[in-house]
Amino acid sequence: MSIPGPHPGPDGEHGLRLTPFRGLRYAAARVGSLAAVTSPPYDVVVRPDGQRHLETADPYNVVRLILPDADTPDARHAKAARTLAEWREKGVLAADRDPALYVYEQRDGDHLQRGVIGALRLTPPEDGVVLPHEDVMPGPVADRAALMRSTGANLEPLLLAYRDGDATATLVEHTADTREPLLDTTTEDGVHHRLWSLTDPAEIAAIGADLAGRQALIADGHHRWATYLRLRAEHPPGTPWDHGLVLLVDTARHPLRVRAIHRVLQRLPLDRALDTAGRYFRVRELPGHTLDKALAVLADAAQAGNAFVLAGDGGFHLLDRPDPGALDRWVPADRPPQWRRLDATVLHTLLLDHVWQIPDSPDLPDEIRYIHTADAAVEQARRHAGTAVLMHPVREHVVLELAQQGVTMPRKSTSFGPKPAGGLVIRSLDLG
């Protein structure tokens, strides 16, 4: 599906404008390994266990910058700024000599993803250049904004999806297939990462011409995109805050994976969740099922309508066939039918708001935990004697169609990937 073109901005230009920058990268000789200093995006790290694991993998792991550990928010952000400055002074992180765009490749088994990293000119939502598809919450935006102000850096790139950029995609493929990479490493999850720099003005100009007139969908990083826009509004035009670090992937060449983000309700015992949900859903126990088998049952049930798997006591339970009267009563009617049918919509408006009465509030972050892998969600629920709500992925075309209409989905409705690893290249704003 092709995304409609963007509107011209106030300067008369439109589309994606990707600018080279002097990347700040780890000096291989100063760290244990490049793989050991990387991290998933900040909101994918399962805290505290995952954070501690990354911190002990290498004393210079980038998680110390994106998720600094201290008692208060101000102390965390100040600590990240001090750490970044210290690593630069020691030569652990060093700036590339020339501004560049960076070709980035991830290979996970038989799935290959390639794209280009650069500093993207920020545009307001009404320009229609970058399309969000999920709501954001003010707490994470405020936290990321404070961290970026303190460090003066974009520490990890967003993932943006666009389509049919022939010249850019051809150059990306040629670079990856014929040139020696700046780095080549495999992280402990088995994903192989390679990175190249593009500094030739003609190649950079060709990418610029190709991306003009195109728009992109935010695949991962809605809160960081909202943060970029907030920080841009705080500064006068013409500063480095006019741009933000992104990875652009042409999904016509390299389709993204779309996965679900699961919920863990740490304070809701599973028996109570099942008892109350049973008033509005059919509830079936799945005896003897492994996690994989339970997810396969969920996939089948999702073809017919809204469905969820609940777990937490060692077993699995399928919720499906919601009461149509309850959906009519509680799911807002002023949205498109596709939005009203989303599993995340039904979960939040019917189950969380009305049945379980669990608020999705930034002031109560422990009420609902968002977990990207089903096994981790089940383990978290078991550990806290709570309930894991396992979700089925949204189809990509539904995400695109809603985004084109300017309709945002409930937050954490999708997980596109593979997500770029943090720590491979950082954009420090003092370098331009």
C-alpha positions as CSV (number, residue, x, y, z in Angstrom):
1,M,0.0,0.0,0.0
2,S,1.3,3.4,-0.9
3,I,1.1,6.2,1.6
4,P,-0.4,9.5,0.2
5,G,2.1,12.4,-0.3
6,P,2.8,15.0,2.4
7,H,1.7,18.6,2.4
8,P,4.4,21.3,1.6
9,G,5.7,23.0,4.8
10,P,6.0,26.7,5.4
11,D,9.3,26.8,3.5
12,G,7.6,25.4,0.4
13,E,9.5,22.1,0.7
14,H,7.8,18.8,1.6
15,G,8.7,15.2,2.3
16,L,11.5,13.6,4.2
17,R,14.8,15.6,4.5
18,L,17.6,13.5,5.9
19,T,20.8,15.3,6.9
20,P,24.3,13.8,7.5
21,F,25.8,14.2,10.9
22,R,29.1,13.3,12.7
23,G,28.2,10.1,14.4
24,L,29.5,9.5,17.9
25,R,30.6,5.8,18.0
26,Y,32.3,3.4,20.4
27,A,36.0,3.0,19.9
28,A,36.4,-0.8,19.5
29,A,39.8,-0.8,21.2
30,R,38.3,0.8,24.4
31,V,35.4,-1.7,25.1
32,G,35.2,-5.4,25.7
33,S,33.2,-5.9,22.5
34,L,30.8,-3.8,20.4
35,A,28.1,-6.4,21.0
36,A,28.5,-6.0,24.8
37,V,27.9,-2.2,24.7
38,T,24.6,-2.3,22.7
39,S,21.1,-2.3,24.1
40,P,17.5,-2.6,22.9
41,P,15.5,0.6,22.9
42,Y,14.9,2.0,26.3
43,D,11.2,0.9,26.5
44,V,12.0,-2.7,25.5
45,V,14.5,-3.3,28.3
46,V,12.7,-5.3,30.9
47,R,13.5,-3.5,34.2
48,P,15.1,-4.2,36.6
49,D,16.5,-7.6,35.5
50,G,17.2,-6.7,31.9
51,Q,18.8,-3.4,32.9
52,R,21.1,-5.0,35.4
53,H,22.1,-7.7,32.8
54,L,23.1,-5.0,30.3
55,E,25.0,-2.9,32.9
56,T,27.1,-5.9,33.9
57,A,27.7,-7.0,30.3
58,D,30.2,-4.1,29.9
59,P,30.9,-1.0,32.1
60,Y,30.3,1.1,29.0
61,N,27.0,-0.4,27.9
62,V,24.8,2.3,26.4
63,V,22.0,1.4,28.9
64,R,23.9,3.6,31.4
65,L,23.0,6.5,29.1
66,I,19.5,5.7,28.0
67,L,18.3,4.3,31.4
68,P,20.7,5.9,34.0
69,D,20.3,4.6,37.5
70,A,19.7,7.1,40.4
71,D,17.2,8.0,43.0
72,T,15.4,10.9,41.3
73,P,14.7,11.9,37.7
74,D,16.9,14.9,37.9
75,A,19.7,12.8,39.3
76,R,19.3,10.2,36.6
77,H,19.5,12.7,33.8
78,A,22.5,14.5,35.3
79,K,24.2,11.2,35.8
80,A,23.7,10.3,32.1
81,A,25.2,13.7,31.1
82,R,28.2,13.1,33.3
83,T,28.7,9.6,32.0
84,L,28.5,10.7,28.3
85,A,31.0,13.5,28.9
86,E,33.3,11.1,30.7
87,W,33.2,8.5,28.0
88,R,34.0,11.1,25.4
89,E,36.9,12.5,27.4
90,K,38.3,9.0,27.8
91,G,37.9,8.2,24.1
92,V,35.4,5.4,24.7
93,L,33.1,7.3,22.4
94,A,34.7,9.2,19.5
95,A,33.1,11.4,16.8
96,D,33.5,10.5,13.1
97,R,35.6,13.0,11.2
98,D,33.1,13.7,8.5
99,P,29.3,14.1,8.5
100,A,27.7,11.0,7.2
101,L,24.5,9.1,6.6
102,Y,24.8,5.6,7.9
103,V,23.7,2.4,6.2
104,Y,22.5,-0.1,8.8
105,E,21.9,-3.8,8.4
106,Q,20.3,-6.3,10.8
107,R,20.1,-10.0,10.0
108,D,18.0,-12.2,12.3
109,G,18.0,-15.7,11.0
110,D,16.5,-15.5,7.5
111,H,15.1,-12.0,8.1
112,L,17.2,-9.2,6.6
113,Q,16.5,-5.5,7.2
114,R,18.5,-2.7,5.8
115,G,18.0,1.1,6.0
116,V,19.7,4.4,6.4
117,I,20.3,6.4,9.6
118,G,20.4,10.2,9.5
119,A,19.2,13.4,11.2
120,L,15.7,14.0,10.0
121,R,14.2,17.5,9.7
122,L,11.3,17.7,12.1
123,T,7.9,18.7,10.8
124,P,4.6,19.4,12.5
125,P,1.9,16.8,12.3
126,E,-0.2,18.9,10.0
127,D,2.5,18.7,7.3
128,G,1.7,14.9,7.0
129,V,5.4,14.0,6.6
130,V,5.8,11.7,9.5
131,L,2.7,9.7,10.5
132,P,2.2,8.5,14.1
133,H,-0.2,5.6,14.7
134,E,-0.2,5.3,18.5
135,D,-1.1,7.7,21.3
136,V,1.7,8.8,23.7
137,M,1.6,9.5,27.4
138,P,3.1,12.8,28.9
139,G,5.2,11.1,31.5
140,P,7.6,9.2,29.2
141,V,7.8,12.2,26.8
142,A,8.8,14.5,29.7
143,D,11.4,12.0,30.9
144,R,12.9,11.6,27.4
145,A,12.9,15.3,26.9
146,A,14.7,15.9,30.2
147,L,17.3,13.3,29.3
148,M,17.9,14.8,25.8
149,R,18.2,18.3,27.3
150,S,20.7,17.1,29.9
151,T,22.9,15.0,27.5
152,G,22.5,17.2,24.5
153,A,22.2,14.1,22.4
154,N,19.9,11.7,20.5
155,L,21.0,8.5,22.1
156,E,19.1,6.0,19.9
157,P,17.3,6.2,16.6
158,L,13.6,5.9,15.9
159,L,12.4,3.4,13.4
160,L,10.5,4.9,10.5
161,A,8.9,3.0,7.6
162,Y,8.5,4.4,4.1
163,R,8.0,2.8,0.7
164,D,9.3,2.7,-2.9
165,G,12.4,4.9,-2.5
166,D,14.2,3.3,-5.4
167,A,17.4,5.4,-5.5
168,T,17.9,5.2,-1.7
169,A,17.2,1.5,-1.6
170,T,19.5,0.8,-4.5
171,L,22.3,2.7,-2.8
172,V,21.7,1.0,0.5
173,E,21.8,-2.4,-1.2
174,H,25.0,-1.5,-3.2
175,T,26.8,-0.3,-0.1
176,A,25.9,-3.3,2.0
177,D,26.8,-5.7,-0.8
178,T,30.1,-4.2,-1.9
179,R,31.8,-2.1,0.8
180,E,33.6,-2.9,4.0
181,P,31.6,-2.0,7.1
182,L,32.6,0.3,9.9
183,L,31.5,-2.3,12.4
184,D,30.3,-5.9,12.2
185,T,29.0,-7.6,15.3
186,T,26.5,-10.2,16.6
187,T,24.6,-9.4,19.8
188,E,23.7,-12.1,22.3
189,D,20.2,-12.4,20.8
190,G,21.8,-13.8,17.7
191,V,21.1,-10.6,15.5
192,H,24.0,-9.7,13.2
193,H,24.6,-5.9,12.9
194,R,26.7,-4.1,10.3
195,L,27.1,-0.3,9.8
196,W,28.6,1.7,6.9
197,S,29.1,5.5,6.5
198,L,28.1,7.5,3.4
199,T,30.0,10.7,3.0
200,D,30.1,11.2,-0.8
201,P,28.1,14.5,-1.5
202,A,26.7,13.0,-4.7
203,E,25.3,9.9,-2.9
204,I,23.9,12.1,-0.1
205,A,22.3,14.4,-2.7
206,A,20.8,11.4,-4.5
207,I,19.1,10.2,-1.2
208,G,17.8,13.7,-0.6
209,A,16.2,13.9,-4.0
210,D,14.7,10.5,-3.7
211,L,13.1,11.1,-0.3
212,A,11.7,14.5,-1.2
213,G,7.9,14.2,-1.5
214,R,7.8,11.0,0.6
215,Q,6.3,10.4,4.0
216,A,7.0,7.8,6.6
217,L,5.1,5.9,9.3
218,I,6.5,5.8,12.8
219,A,7.1,2.1,13.3
220,D,8.9,2.4,16.7
221,G,9.6,5.5,18.9
222,H,6.4,7.5,19.2
223,H,7.4,9.0,22.6
224,R,10.8,9.9,21.3
225,W,9.2,11.6,18.2
226,A,6.9,13.6,20.5
227,T,10.0,14.5,22.5
228,Y,11.8,15.7,19.4
229,L,8.9,18.0,18.5
230,R,8.7,19.3,22.1
231,L,12.4,20.1,22.1
232,R,12.2,21.7,18.7
233,A,9.5,24.0,19.9
234,E,11.7,25.1,22.9
235,H,14.5,26.3,20.6
236,P,14.7,29.0,17.9
237,P,14.7,27.8,14.3
238,G,18.1,26.9,12.8
239,T,19.5,25.0,15.7
240,P,20.4,21.2,15.8
241,W,17.1,20.7,17.7
242,D,15.4,21.1,14.3
243,H,16.4,17.5,13.5
244,G,16.1,14.1,15.2
245,L,18.0,10.8,14.8
246,V,16.1,8.2,12.8
247,L,16.5,4.9,10.9
248,L,14.5,4.9,7.6
249,V,13.6,1.4,6.2
250,D,12.0,1.0,2.8
251,T,9.4,-1.7,3.6
252,A,8.8,-2.4,-0.1
253,R,12.4,-3.9,0.0
254,H,12.5,-5.0,3.6
255,P,9.1,-5.6,5.1
256,L,9.1,-5.1,8.9
257,R,7.9,-7.7,11.3
258,V,4.8,-6.8,13.2
259,R,4.4,-8.3,16.7
260,A,2.2,-7.7,19.6
261,I,3.1,-6.0,22.9
262,H,1.7,-7.8,25.8
263,R,0.3,-6.5,29.1
264,V,1.1,-7.6,32.6
265,L,-1.3,-6.6,35.4
266,Q,0.9,-7.2,38.4
267,R,-1.8,-6.5,41.0
268,L,-4.7,-8.4,39.4
269,P,-4.7,-12.1,40.4
270,L,-5.5,-14.4,37.5
271,D,-8.5,-16.1,39.1
272,R,-10.2,-12.7,39.7
273,A,-9.3,-11.6,36.1
274,L,-10.9,-14.7,34.7
275,D,-14.0,-14.5,36.9
276,T,-14.8,-10.9,36.0
277,A,-13.9,-11.2,32.3
278,G,-16.2,-14.3,32.1
279,R,-19.2,-12.0,32.3
280,Y,-18.5,-10.5,28.9
281,F,-16.2,-13.1,27.1
282,R,-16.2,-16.8,26.5
283,V,-13.5,-18.2,28.7
284,R,-11.8,-21.5,27.9
285,E,-9.0,-23.2,29.8
286,L,-6.2,-24.6,27.5
287,P,-5.1,-27.6,29.5
288,G,-1.7,-29.0,28.7
289,H,-0.8,-26.2,26.3
290,T,2.7,-24.8,26.0
291,L,3.1,-21.1,25.3
292,D,3.6,-21.7,21.6
293,K,0.5,-23.8,21.4
294,A,-1.5,-21.2,23.3
295,L,-0.4,-18.5,21.0
296,A,-1.4,-20.7,18.0
297,V,-4.9,-21.0,19.5
298,L,-4.9,-17.3,19.9
299,A,-4.0,-16.7,16.3
300,D,-6.8,-18.9,15.2
301,A,-9.4,-17.3,17.4
302,A,-8.2,-13.8,16.4
303,Q,-9.3,-14.5,12.8
304,A,-12.9,-14.5,14.0
305,G,-12.8,-11.5,16.3
306,N,-11.3,-10.1,19.5
307,A,-9.4,-12.7,21.5
308,F,-6.7,-12.8,24.3
309,V,-4.8,-15.4,26.2
310,L,-4.5,-14.9,30.0
311,A,-1.7,-16.5,31.9
312,G,0.1,-16.3,35.2
313,D,-0.6,-19.5,37.2
314,G,1.3,-21.9,34.9
315,G,-1.7,-22.5,32.6
316,F,-3.3,-20.6,29.8
317,H,-6.9,-19.4,29.2
318,L,-8.5,-18.1,26.0
319,L,-10.9,-15.2,26.1
320,D,-12.9,-14.7,22.9
321,R,-16.4,-13.9,21.6
322,P,-16.9,-10.6,23.5
323,D,-20.5,-9.7,24.2
324,P,-21.7,-7.4,21.4
325,G,-23.9,-5.4,23.8
326,A,-20.9,-4.6,26.0
327,L,-18.8,-3.5,22.9
328,D,-21.7,-1.2,21.8
329,R,-22.0,0.2,25.3
330,W,-18.3,0.9,26.2
331,V,-16.3,1.1,23.0
332,P,-16.5,4.8,21.7
333,A,-18.7,5.0,18.6
334,D,-17.0,8.2,17.2
335,R,-14.1,6.3,15.7
336,P,-13.7,4.3,12.5
337,P,-14.9,0.7,12.5
338,Q,-11.3,-0.6,12.2
339,W,-10.3,1.3,15.4
340,R,-13.3,0.0,17.3
341,R,-12.4,-3.6,16.3
342,L,-8.8,-3.4,17.5
343,D,-7.9,-5.8,20.3
344,A,-6.1,-3.0,22.1
345,T,-9.2,-0.9,21.9
346,V,-11.4,-3.6,23.3
347,L,-8.8,-4.5,26.0
348,H,-8.5,-0.9,27.2
349,T,-12.0,0.4,26.9
350,L,-13.9,-2.7,28.0
351,L,-11.6,-4.9,30.1
352,L,-9.2,-2.5,31.7
353,D,-11.5,0.5,32.1
354,H,-14.8,-1.1,33.0
355,V,-14.3,-4.8,34.0
356,W,-11.0,-4.8,35.8
357,Q,-11.0,-1.0,36.6
358,I,-7.2,-0.7,36.2
359,P,-6.1,2.8,35.1
360,D,-3.6,3.2,32.3
361,S,-2.1,6.3,33.9
362,P,1.5,7.7,33.9
363,D,1.0,8.4,37.6
364,L,0.5,4.6,38.2
365,P,3.2,3.0,36.1
366,D,3.2,-0.3,38.0
367,E,-0.5,-1.0,37.3
368,I,0.2,-2.1,33.7
369,R,3.5,-3.3,32.4
370,Y,4.1,-3.4,28.7
371,I,6.3,-6.4,27.7
372,H,7.5,-7.2,24.2
373,T,7.9,-10.9,24.4
374,A,5.3,-13.4,25.5
375,D,7.6,-15.6,27.6
376,A,8.8,-12.5,29.6
377,A,5.2,-11.4,30.1
378,V,4.2,-14.8,31.5
379,E,7.2,-14.9,33.8
380,Q,6.5,-11.4,35.1
381,A,2.9,-12.3,35.8
382,R,3.9,-15.6,37.6
383,R,6.5,-13.8,39.7
384,H,4.1,-11.1,40.9
385,A,1.0,-13.4,41.2
386,G,-0.6,-11.3,38.6
387,T,-2.1,-11.6,35.1
388,A,-0.5,-11.6,31.7
389,V,-2.7,-10.6,28.8
390,L,-1.2,-12.0,25.6
391,M,-2.1,-10.2,22.4
392,H,-2.2,-11.1,18.7
393,P,-0.4,-8.7,16.3
394,V,-2.3,-6.0,14.4
395,R,-2.1,-6.4,10.6
396,E,0.2,-3.8,9.0
397,H,-2.3,-2.5,6.5
398,V,-4.7,-1.6,9.4
399,V,-2.0,0.4,11.0
400,L,-1.3,2.3,7.7
401,E,-5.0,2.9,7.0
402,L,-5.7,4.4,10.4
403,A,-2.5,6.5,10.3
404,Q,-3.6,7.9,6.9
405,Q,-6.9,9.0,8.5
406,G,-5.1,10.7,11.3
407,V,-6.5,8.1,13.8
408,T,-4.1,7.0,16.5
409,M,-4.3,3.5,18.1
410,P,-4.1,2.9,21.9
411,R,-0.5,3.2,22.9
412,K,1.7,0.1,22.7
413,S,-0.7,-1.5,20.1
414,T,2.1,-2.8,17.9
415,S,5.8,-3.7,17.9
416,F,7.5,-3.3,14.6
417,G,11.0,-4.6,14.1
418,P,13.7,-5.6,14.1
419,K,14.3,-2.4,16.2
420,P,17.7,-0.6,15.8
421,A,20.2,-1.5,18.5
422,G,21.2,1.4,20.8
423,G,24.9,2.2,21.0
424,L,25.9,1.7,17.4
425,V,25.8,5.4,16.5
426,I,24.8,8.5,18.7
427,R,24.0,12.0,17.5
428,S,25.5,14.6,19.8
429,L,24.0,18.0,19.1
430,D,27.3,19.9,19.8
431,L,28.7,18.2,16.7
432,G,26.1,19.9,14.5
